[in-house]
């Protein structure tokens, strides 16, 4: 497209100046979107956000790497307070806590930190897109697309791990593409392997980016199998170096390289069934008889739901263009040669959770994890469609605006309303001693039984136990074992989330009330 290239060069100057102007404009655009979004986020948000904030605050306050929420599905320990990392990896809480020590411990301070970090997202998208297709305007368009994705607006400015996962994933892919572009020696793949393992510090499915790079090397048709094996060996060595601190932490905190692997498998395989039974560590025969059928029954449904999410929870045009970008042949290179790592990442993000953990896989999380990569694949597809057809710059501009409009008009990802507790006395008396703002005067040692344990722990800074889903006997067992002082009951439906009651538990109501009373109160 000589006309477009000459117009860009004459308007913006040298290639280096074009890149600088593109990056500055992306940062300004991102700031204009993320900081207003951050200022409108009261409360503690969804449970992921509340969890990461609560444990990061514990670290920043010097209380240690502890989780004060008992999610008893993973096997109830003897005490509510336990090390972090048994379900959510500990990397993001440690990083967030380090920043909170400098900038403050409040929720708004954490939101401000995340909003500032989100300025890096379009920069890394630009860098990776430029490495895949070295055209400044295409890389800039990819950055603009990711800025205006509605599904990322709120999650990118909260303590949720989605932003951190996206940043380290993009950084790893940039490292691999730089290695490929420069033709660096194979030993530099140690660094690539280490960077591609960083996502595993953030989320349980963080091995997927490393798997995408490994499969890319394995499927490389231009080198011998011996050379492929050597490259994979360097990648594995780098991955082991990155995992070593995590293994040491798990060994110190949990006594093994992984935290409670058996309980986690049980949880993921049979989440809709009897959670309390699985939290009580059932026999292998019980799990085999009940867990395996659940897996087989749900894999197909989860694969379909996740595939449909590319067009339902994504803008339809973004998903469509991204699929075209996966299979498009870049000029002068074999098909998939450039886009294979990105394609493998999207495909594995769809397949692996649906097959391995069908009851725990989330279509929402799939969209959040893959949207930045899809933006890059979409502009690659767009470039293929307009190449040689849009010589006048005005036609190219119209096409870019059409792509932008189609991919930004999105179905917004559902974000739970912040749980801002409004104390009621519908079900029982609230504590006599209230703070000036009307909240109960709870102490760090008070234990609260609730269906929103992470939000309550983050908001009130107390220890919490989650209400079991498995009936009155499980409720009695939990109360008898952990002796919570209060029950936080929510009145009405999920729509009326903010009307709650804090009921004092002296452990007699459970014995006096029938099963139906508890069901009426809690559900």
N, C-alpha and C positions, 0 to 999 in steps of 0.2 A: 504494500500500500504506500507507494512513494509520495502521493499527495499528502496523506495524513502525516507521514514521518517528517516531511519538509515543513508542514504547518506547525507541528509540535516543536521542532527544533528552532524555527524562527521566533516562535512565541515565547518559549521557556528557556532557550539558551542551550548550554551544553548538557549532555546526559547526566552528569553529576548534579548539576543544578536542578534538573527535572526531578531526580530522585529526592533531593533535599526538600524541594517545594511540595512534592507528593506526600512525604512523611509528615511535614509540618501541617499540611492541610488535614491529613487523617487524624493527627493528634487533636487538632482544634475541633474537628467534627465530633470525635469521640467524647471530648470534654463537654461539648454542648449538649450531648445526649445523656451521658452517664451521671454527671453531677446533678442536674435537675431530677433524674430518676432517684438518685441517692437521697436527696433532700425530702422526697415524698414517701419514705419508707419508715413509718413508726413501728413500734413493737418489735417482736423477735422473729416474725416470719414463720416459715415452715420448719419441720423438725430437723432437717439437715442443717439449716442455718442456725437454729438454736443450739444444736449439739456442738458444732464447730466453734461457735462463739463461747459457749459455756466452758468447754475444756481449754480453749485458748486463754480465757480469762483466769482459769485456775493456774495455768502455767505462768501467765504474766504476773499474777498476784503472789507467786512464790509458793503456792500450795502443792505443786508437783504435777506430774503427768497423770492426773486422776480423772475419772469419770464418775460423777455423783448421781447418775441415772442408772437404775437397775432395769435393764431390758432383759427380763428373765427368760426370754425365748432361747438364749444362748447357753442356758445352764446357770441357775442361780448360785452365786458364790455365797460364802458365809457372811460377807459384809457388803453393803451397798457400794461403798467406795472401792474402786478397782482401777488398775492401770488402763490407760487408753490404748487403742490399737487392737482390741479383740474382734471388732467388726470393721469399723472405719480405720484405714491406715493412719498412722500418726504424723505423716509428713506435713500436711497443711496446718494442723494445730500448732506444731512447733514453729513453723515459719510465721504464722499469724501472731502467735504470742510474742515472738521476738520484735515484731513491728509494733505491737500494742504496748510493749514496755517503753517504747520511745514516744508514741503518739497518743497514748491514753488507753484506758481499759473499758470505756463505755461502749455500748452498742453503736452509737453514732461515730465514735472513733474508728471502730472496726469497719463500718460501712464506708467511711472516708478513705481508709487504707485500701479497701477493695476497689473503690471507684478510681483511685489513683493508679492501682495496678492494671485496671482495665484499659488504660491508655496504651499499654503494650500490645493489646490484642490486635488491632488493625496494623500495627507496625510489623508484627511477626507474620501476619497473613500476607502483607505486602512482600516481605522478604521471601517467604516460601513461594508465593506466586511468581515472583521475579526469577527465582531459581528454576522453576519449572518452565516458565515461558518468559525469557528476558525482554519484556516490553513494559516500559514504565506505566503506560496508560492502562494496560490490562491489570497489572499488579495493583495499581491505584483503585481500579474499579472493584477488584476483589475486596480490598480494604473497606471501601464504601459500603459494599453489600453486607459485610459482617457487622458494621457499625449499626445499621438500621434494621437488623433482625429483631423483631419484637420478642421472640422467645428468649433472647439474651439480655434484654434491657434490665430486668430486675435481678436475675441470678448473678449477673456480672458485678453488681454493686453490693452484694450481701456476702456474709462470711461463708456461704455455700462453697463447696469445693469445685464447682463447675469451671470457674474462671481459672483457678490454679491448674486444673487438669488440662484445659485447653492450651494454656501458655507453655507448660512443659512438653506437651505433645508436639506443638508447633516447633518449639526449639529443637526437639530431637529430629524431626523431619528436616528442618533447615540444616542441621549438622550433617545428615546423611546426603542431602542434595549438594551441599558444598563439597563434601568429600568426593562425590561422583563427578561434579563439574571440574574440580581441580585435578582429578586423577591422582589423588594422594596415595601414598603407600598403604598397603592393607593394614599395617599395624595401627594406623590412625582410626581404624574401626573400633578399637578399644574405647575411644572417647565417644564414638557414636553409640556403641552399646550401652555405655553408662548413661548418656543423656536419654536414650530411648527407654531406659528402665526407671527414670524419675517419675513417670506417671503412676508406677506401681506404689510409690510412696503416697500418692494422693487418693487413689481409688482401687477397689479390689479387682476391677477389670483392667487395671493399668498395664497388664502384660500384653494387651492387644496391640499397642503401637510397636512394641518390640517384636511381636509375632509377625506383624505386617512387614517390617524390615527384613526379618529372617527369611520369610517366604519370598520376598523380592530377590534376595541374594540367591536363594535356592533355585528360583525359576529363571535366573539370568542365563540366556542362551548363548552369550558371546564368550563365555569362559569355560574351562574344563571343570569336571566334577571335583577334581582335587583342589583347584583354586576356590571353588565354592565352599568346600569343606573348611579350608583354611580361613576364609573370610567369616564364616559362621563361628569358627572357633574364637577368632578375635572379638566378635560381637558378644559371645557368651562370657568371655573373660571380662570384658568391660561391664557387662550386666552383673556379674558376680561381685565385682569391686563396688558397684553402686548398691547392691543388696546387702553387702557385709554389715554396714551399720544397722540396718533394719533387722537382720538376723540376730545381731548382738543385743539389740533392744528387746526383741521377743524372748531371747534366751534369759535375759535378766528379769524381765517382767512376768513372763508366763512359763518359764522353764523349758521352752522348746523353740525350734526355729519358726514355727507358726503357732498362733494362739488358738487353742481349742479347735483343731481342724474337724474333729468328728462332730462336735456340737454344731458347727457352722454348716456342715454338709446336711445334717438333719434339719436344720432350720430352713435352708434353701429348698430342700426337696419336698417338704410337706407343710408349707406355711398355711394353707387354708384349713388344715385339719386340726389336730389337737396340740396346740402350741405348748400348753403347760406340760403335757406328757413328754413332748420332745425336750422341753427345758429340763425335765427331770432325768435326762440321759437314758433313753430306752435301750433295750437290747438290739443287737444287730439284726436279729430275726424280725423284730417288730418293724424296724426301719425298712428292711428288705420287702416285707409283706405289704407295707403301706406307702413307703416313699417312692419306690420304683414305679408302681402303677400311676402315681400322680405325675411323675416326670413324663412318662410316655403319653399320658392323656393330654398334657398341656403343651408339648413341644410344637405341634402343628399350629395350635391357636396362637402361640406366642410369636412364631415366625410370621404368620399372616399379619398379626397386629403390628409388629415392628416394621414390616414392609409397608403397610398402609400408612404408618406414621410419617414416612418420607413425604407423603402428599397431603396428609390431614393436618399434622402438627407442624409441618414445614409449609412454606409457600409452595404451591403446586409447581410453579415455574422453576423454583430453585431445585427441587428434587428432580424434575425432568431434565433440566440443563445439566445437573450434576451427573446423571446417568449417561447422558451423551458424552460428557467430558471424560468419563471412565473409559469409554471404548474408542474415543477418537484417536486417530493416528496423527501424531505430530510430524510435520514435514521433515524428511530426511532421516527419520528414525523408525525402527520397527514399532509396530503397534504395542501399546502399553509400556514402552521402554521408559518414558518419562513419568507417566502418571500411575504406574503400577503400585508404588508404595502407598499413594493416597487411595487408590481403588481398593487395595487389600485392607487398608484401615477401615474404610466404610463398610466393606463386606463382612469383615470379621466382627466389627462392632454390632452388626445386625445378627450374625449367625451364632457367635460364641455364647453370649448371655442367654439367648433363647434356647439353646441346646443344653448347656450345662446347668443353668439355674432358671428353668422356665417359670417358676413361681416368684422369683425375685427380680427377673428382668423387667426393666421399665422402658416403655416407649418414650416417655418424656426424657429420660436420661440419654437414650439413644440420640434424640434430636439435639440435645445440648452438647453432647460429646462430638458430634460429627458436623454440626453446622459450619464452623470455620473452614473445614476441609471442603465441604460441599460448595461453599462460595468460590473457592479456588477452581474446583472442577467446573463450575458453571461458567466462569469467564473463559476457561479454556474451550469449552463447547461454543460459547459465543464467538470467540475468535475464529474458530473453524467455520462457522456459518457465514461470517461477514468477510472473511479473507478473499480478496479478489472480486468481491461483489459490491463493496461500498467504497469506491474510490473518492467521491466527494466527501469531505469531512462532515458536512451537514448530515448526510445519510448515516454515517458512522455514529454521530452524536445522537440521532433519533433512535438508532438501534440500541445504543447503550442506555438511553433513557427508558426504552421499552423494557429491557432486561431488568433495570433497577426497579421500575414500577411493579412488574410482575412478581419479582422475588421479595419485595419488601411488604407488599400487602399480604400479611400472614394471619393465620389462625393463631391467636396469642396463647402461649402456654399457660395453663392454669396455675396461679400462684395462690396458696392458701392465705386468707386474710390474717394479718398479724393478730396474735392472741393478746389483746389488751384487756386484762382481767377487770371486770366490773362486778364488784362483790355484791352478792345477793344473799338473802336468807330464806329462800323458798323451801329448801329441804331441811334446814336446821340452823342452829345459831352460828353466827360468825364469831370469831374471837372477840373478847371484850376489849383487848388492847389493840388499837389501830394506830398506824402512823398518821402524821398530818395529812398525807395525800389519800387517806382512806384505806390503805393496804394493811393487811395484818402484820403485826410485829413478829415475824418468824425469824428464827435464828438459823445459822448454818448447820446446826445439829438436828434441827427438826426434820422429820421424815414425812413426806406427803405422798399419798396414794392418788394417782390421777391417770387419765387417758391421754394427757398431753405432757408427758414427763419432761421432754427436752425443753419445751417452751416454758414450763413452770420453773424448771431449774435455772434457765437462763434469766428469766424475769425476776424471780424472787431470791435467787442464789441460795437455794436449799437443796437437800437431798430428796430424790423422788423415786418412787417405785411405780412401774406401769401396771395398770389394772389388767388382770388376766382375762383372756377372751373365752375361757373354757368352762364357765359355769360357776355356781355357788361354791362347790367344794374347792375349786382352785382359788377362789377369793378367800375362803376361810384359811386355806393353807398359807397363802401369801401374808395375810394379816397376822396369823399366829406366829409365823416364822420371823417376819421383819418388824412387826409391831409399829406400823406407821402411826403418827400422832394425829394426822388430819386426812380427810378424804376431800379432794377437789372435784366436785361434781358439776358437770355442765348441764344447764337447763335447756330443754328444747332440742331442736334439730341442729344439723351442721350449719344451717344458714344463720342461726342465732348463736354464734360461737361465744360471744362475749358475756353472756349471762351465766355466771358460775356461782357456786356456793362452796365455802370452805367449812366442812363439817368436822367437828372435833370427834375423834375416835377414842373412847376409853375401853374398847374391845368388848363391851357388853352388847351393843346393838347386833353384832353378828350372831351371838348366841340367842338373843331374844327374838330377832326378826326371822320370818320365814324366807325361803328362797325367792319367792315372788317379790318381796320387798326390795331385795338387792337388785333384782333385774329391773324393777321399775325405777329405782334410783339411778342406776348406772347407764341404762340404755334408753 
